[in-house]
């Protein structure tokens, strides 16, 4: 019988899954105590919405550790957040949160867009206290960025790893997703994220989660400073200088790294495809 060959990401997923499955759901008291003394900040957003830039901006601040999709990542067990909730809680309590607790800084920020794809409820069930940044970006701009990189929800390998699939633990329902074009799936995902942002903006404050909003397109035009102020984070003179330096850079330019990028359809075609998606979209 031949050996089964797994790609490294698949192998890592299995390793983390079984490690979590045989771990305790009870958090180590020392880890819990450390987390209670820390301020944790996560995001509710889509991929390709400025999370890399947001992490770099946060990293300019004194006393803040900022990560963009920190490892071990949320993506490995994202598909299990609905079908294996106990395993996912064990993953948080025994693997992911202990890594955060090792941070020397008292404020920890992870801008990963994956946190809002099934992990929020598990974090709350463990009694985790955190704040959240609702990071917005125009749905078409987001969908076009996903499409250019061929990160198609449900279809391509990266799309399956990092994005949700229609009708699987989602707020919106999409009729006949198999018939959707690649761009329509990207656009659906952007609309699903907007629905999640509206949902969490209603329910999270009731659960003690502090919320602040930011627009991706103005983060380097005073938007981050307003966000920091909303979070009650002071920006000192040296931090302000570091912010100015980061604001002049291009962050997370994956288009340049990609071996091949796709050409986005014409505006008229985008208009029609988006109209079709909205006509088929239902909100649970």
C-alpha positions in Angstrom: 0.0 0.0 0.0 1.5 3.3 -1.0 2.1 6.2 1.4 -0.4 9.0 1.6 1.3 12.3 0.9 0.0 15.4 2.6 0.9 18.9 1.8 2.5 20.7 4.7 -0.6 22.8 5.6 -2.8 19.7 5.6 -0.3 17.9 7.8 -0.1 20.8 10.2 -3.9 20.9 10.4 -4.1 17.3 11.4 -1.4 17.7 13.9 -3.2 20.7 15.5 -6.6 19.0 15.4 -5.4 15.8 17.2 -3.3 17.8 19.6 -6.4 19.9 20.5 -8.7 16.9 20.6 -6.7 15.3 23.3 -6.2 18.5 25.3 -8.3 19.8 28.1 -10.9 22.4 27.5 -10.1 24.0 30.9 -7.6 26.8 30.5 -4.5 26.7 32.7 -5.1 29.0 35.7 -1.8 30.9 35.1 -2.7 31.5 31.4 -6.2 32.7 32.4 -4.7 35.1 35.0 -2.2 36.5 32.5 -4.9 37.0 29.8 -7.1 38.8 32.4 -4.3 41.3 32.9 -3.9 41.9 29.2 -5.9 43.8 26.7 -6.8 41.7 23.7 -7.9 43.2 20.4 -9.2 41.3 17.4 -10.9 42.2 14.1 -14.2 41.6 12.4 -13.4 42.0 8.7 -12.7 40.3 5.4 -9.4 39.3 3.9 -7.9 41.9 1.6 -9.3 44.7 3.7 -6.1 46.2 5.1 -5.4 43.9 8.0 -1.7 43.8 7.2 -1.5 47.5 7.3 -3.5 47.7 10.5 -1.1 45.3 12.2 1.9 47.5 11.2 0.2 50.6 12.4 -0.6 49.0 15.8 3.0 47.8 16.1 4.1 51.4 16.1 2.5 52.0 19.4 4.3 51.7 22.7 3.4 48.6 24.8 1.6 46.9 22.0 2.3 43.6 20.3 0.6 43.4 17.0 0.4 40.4 14.8 -1.1 39.8 11.4 -2.5 36.2 11.3 -0.4 35.0 14.3 0.8 31.4 14.4 -0.5 28.9 15.1 -3.2 30.3 12.9 -7.0 30.3 13.1 -7.2 28.9 9.5 -6.1 25.4 10.4 -9.3 24.6 12.3 -11.6 27.2 10.7 -13.7 24.5 9.0 -14.2 22.8 12.4 -15.6 25.8 14.3 -19.2 24.6 13.4 -18.7 20.8 13.1 -16.3 20.2 16.0 -16.9 23.1 18.5 -15.4 21.2 21.5 -12.1 20.6 19.6 -12.0 24.3 18.7 -12.5 25.4 22.3 -9.7 23.1 23.3 -7.5 24.5 20.5 -8.0 28.0 21.9 -7.6 27.1 25.6 -4.6 24.7 25.2 -2.7 26.0 22.1 -3.6 29.4 20.8 -4.3 31.4 23.9 -1.2 30.2 25.8 0.9 31.6 23.0 -0.8 35.0 23.4 -0.2 34.8 27.2 3.5 34.6 26.6 3.5 38.1 25.2 5.7 40.5 27.1 3.4 43.4 26.2 0.1 44.0 28.0 -1.8 44.9 24.9 -2.0 42.2 22.2 -3.5 42.8 18.8 -4.2 40.1 16.1 -5.7 41.6 13.0 -6.4 38.2 11.4 -9.7 38.3 9.5 -10.2 34.7 10.4 -11.2 35.4 14.0 -14.7 36.5 12.9 -15.2 33.3 10.9 -16.4 31.1 13.7 -14.0 31.8 16.5 -15.7 34.7 18.3 -18.4 32.5 19.9 -15.8 30.0 21.1 -13.7 32.7 22.6 -16.7 34.1 24.5 -17.7 30.7 25.7 -14.3 30.4 27.4 -14.9 33.7 29.2 -12.3 35.5 27.2 -12.4 39.3 27.5 -11.5 41.3 24.3 -12.2 44.3 22.2 -12.8 44.2 18.4 -12.1 46.5 15.5 -14.8 46.4 12.8 -12.6 47.1 9.7 -14.6 47.9 6.6 -13.8 48.1 2.9 -16.0 48.6 -0.1 -17.4 45.2 -1.2 -16.4 45.5 -4.8 -12.8 46.6 -4.0 -12.5 43.6 -1.6 -14.0 41.1 -4.1 -11.8 42.4 -7.0 -8.7 42.0 -4.8 -9.7 38.4 -3.9 -10.4 37.7 -7.6 -7.1 39.1 -8.9 -5.2 36.7 -6.5 -7.5 33.8 -7.5 -8.4 33.2 -3.8 -11.9 32.0 -4.6 -14.1 30.9 -1.7 -15.1 27.2 -2.0 -13.1 26.7 -5.2 -9.4 27.3 -5.0 -7.0 25.9 -2.4 -6.2 29.2 -0.8 -9.9 30.2 -1.0 -10.9 27.1 0.9 -8.2 27.6 3.5 -8.8 31.3 4.3 -12.4 32.0 3.3 -15.9 30.8 4.2 -18.0 28.6 1.9 -21.6 29.6 1.1 -24.3 28.2 3.4 -21.8 26.6 5.8 -22.2 28.4 9.2 -22.9 31.6 7.4 -25.4 34.4 8.2 -26.4 34.8 4.5 -27.8 32.0 2.3 -26.9 31.8 -1.4 -29.0 29.9 -3.8 -27.1 27.5 -6.1 -23.5 28.6 -5.2 -22.1 26.0 -7.6 -23.6 28.0 -10.5 -21.9 31.2 -9.3 -18.9 32.6 -11.3 -15.6 33.0 -9.4 -16.2 36.8 -9.1 -19.7 36.2 -7.7 -18.3 34.0 -5.0 -15.8 36.7 -4.0 -18.5 39.3 -4.0 -20.8 37.0 -1.9 -18.0 36.7 0.6 -17.7 40.4 0.9 -21.4 40.7 1.5 -21.4 37.9 4.0 -18.6 39.8 5.9 -20.8 43.0 5.9 -23.7 41.0 7.3 -21.4 39.6 10.0 -20.2 43.1 10.9 -23.7 44.3 11.3 -24.6 41.2 13.4 -21.6 41.5 15.7 -22.1 45.3 16.1 -25.5 44.4 17.6 -24.6 41.4 19.8 -21.0 41.9 21.0 -21.6 45.0 23.1 -24.2 43.1 25.0 -21.5 40.5 25.9 -19.1 43.2 27.2 -17.0 43.4 24.0 -15.8 46.9 23.2 -16.2 47.8 19.5 -14.4 50.4 17.4 -14.8 51.0 13.7 -12.2 51.9 11.0 -12.3 52.3 7.2 -9.5 50.6 5.4 -9.2 53.4 2.8 -8.5 56.1 5.3 -6.2 54.2 7.8 -3.2 56.2 6.7 -5.2 59.5 6.4 -6.0 60.0 10.0 -8.2 56.9 10.3 -5.8 55.0 12.5 -5.4 57.9 14.9 -9.2 58.1 15.3 -9.3 54.4 15.8 -6.7 54.6 18.6 -8.6 57.4 20.2 -11.8 55.3 20.1 -9.9 52.4 21.8 -8.5 54.8 24.4 -4.9 54.2 23.3 -2.6 57.1 23.5 -0.1 57.9 20.7 3.1 59.4 21.9 5.5 61.6 19.9 7.8 58.7 19.0 4.9 56.5 18.1 3.5 59.2 15.9 6.8 59.4 14.0 6.8 55.7 13.5 3.2 55.9 12.2 4.2 58.5 9.6 6.9 56.2 8.4 4.7 53.2 8.0 1.9 55.2 6.4 4.2 56.0 3.5 4.8 52.3 2.7 2.8 49.7 0.8 1.8 46.9 3.1 1.0 43.3 2.1 1.3 43.8 -1.7 0.4 40.2 -2.5 -0.3 41.1 -6.1 3.4 41.5 -6.7 4.2 38.2 -5.0 1.6 36.2 -6.9 2.8 34.1 -9.8 -0.2 35.1 -11.9 -3.0 37.6 -11.4 -6.4 37.5 -13.0 -7.9 40.3 -15.0 -11.0 41.7 -13.3 -14.2 41.8 -15.6 -15.4 45.0 -17.0 -17.5 47.4 -14.9 -20.7 46.5 -16.8 -20.1 42.8 -16.2 -19.3 43.4 -12.5 -22.6 45.4 -12.2 -24.6 42.5 -13.7 -22.9 39.8 -11.7 -23.3 41.7 -8.5 -27.0 42.3 -9.2 -27.5 38.6 -9.7 -25.8 37.8 -6.3 -27.9 40.3 -4.5 -31.1 38.8 -6.1 -30.2 35.3 -4.8 -28.9 36.4 -1.4 -31.0 35.6 1.7 -30.2 36.7 5.3 -30.8 34.1 8.0 
